[in-house]
Amino acid sequence: MSLPKTQSFQGIPSRPPEADVSQVIALIPARYGSTRFPGKPLALLHGRPMIQHVYERARQAALVEEVLVATDDARILEAVRAFGGEAVITGTHHRTGTERVAEVAALRSAEIVVNVQGDEPLIDPRAIDAAVRPLLEDPSLEMATLATPIRRAEELFDPHVVKVVVNQQGDALYFSRAPIPFNRSQKFFTSPPSLALPPSRGEESGGGGRSKVRRQLSGFSYRHVGLYAYRRDFLLRMAQWPPTPLEEAERLEQLRVLEHGHRIRVVLVDDSAPGVDTPEDLERIRILKSRVKSQKSGVKSQESGEKR
């Protein structure tokens, strides 16, 4: 099968004159060859491929005018087109999803590009809008992302949970896998996450140390949510920069932006959708969606009974 391909991302091309201009476009990078979960975008979640769940939720964002999947695999391309979505084949040489998104963005005419992770089938459309809104309101901003309060002590010490600290304007100061910021006045910042144990009787009745830890964490420590909104031209420039020392040390691509002296606005949201890295993660989301669906059915049945 002969597949249409975008050009390799080399430099910053001019916008194609024949393209329709969309102010905000959401691009979903999706690759087949995940190390921990091969074929992840096509894994079924309640009868539909996971990439379809992500796509449909991105379409619900009020500020997004166009949604497109960027993939290096024909099977994903065909699956997206089968459910009526739009997709494009990219090169296979990309090191990151950002580079894949930049390749497609180079051929689009949008002012703002949103990088929506392809492994978050429960992404809230309002979260996408929250990342976009600062760029619409402030022309000087080049990039925005999301964060949510850390509510469990074990998250603070988990290297898989990326933490972010911000300045008084809400711009990122640093992202890290380490528990930041360090607060020498609070013991839990230098102790192992034993405070994340099940609640004691004292906590259940309104007291206890773990409740105190939650209060201290709330509004102080933030978990980064890996959704980004960029100005198109800035994204294309950023994707060309070589990896920076802090980026390589932490394995966090967004540090490249800070090391080059650019701002990243961080928008606080109430919660973040769980991502899928392994088959076990997908099973947990299946259970969660089934539970939510069951609760909704129960509410409808109760309302129907009351009307009678």
NORPE-V36221 format. One line per field, one symbol per residue. ss: DSSP state (h for helix, s for strand, l for the rest). A space follows every 50 residues. Layout:
ss = ???
//
This chain:
ss = llllsllllllllllllllllllssssssslllllllllhhhlssllssh hhhhhhhhhllllllssssssllhhhhhhhhhllllssslllllllhhhh hhhhhllllllsssslllllllllhhhhhhhhhhhhhlllllsssssssl llhhhhhlllllssssllllssssssllllllllllhhhlllhhhhllll hhhhllllhhhhhhhhhllllsssssssssshhhhhhhllllllhhhhhh llllhhhhhlllllssssllllllllllhhhhhhhhhhhhhhhhhhhhhh hhhhhhhl
//
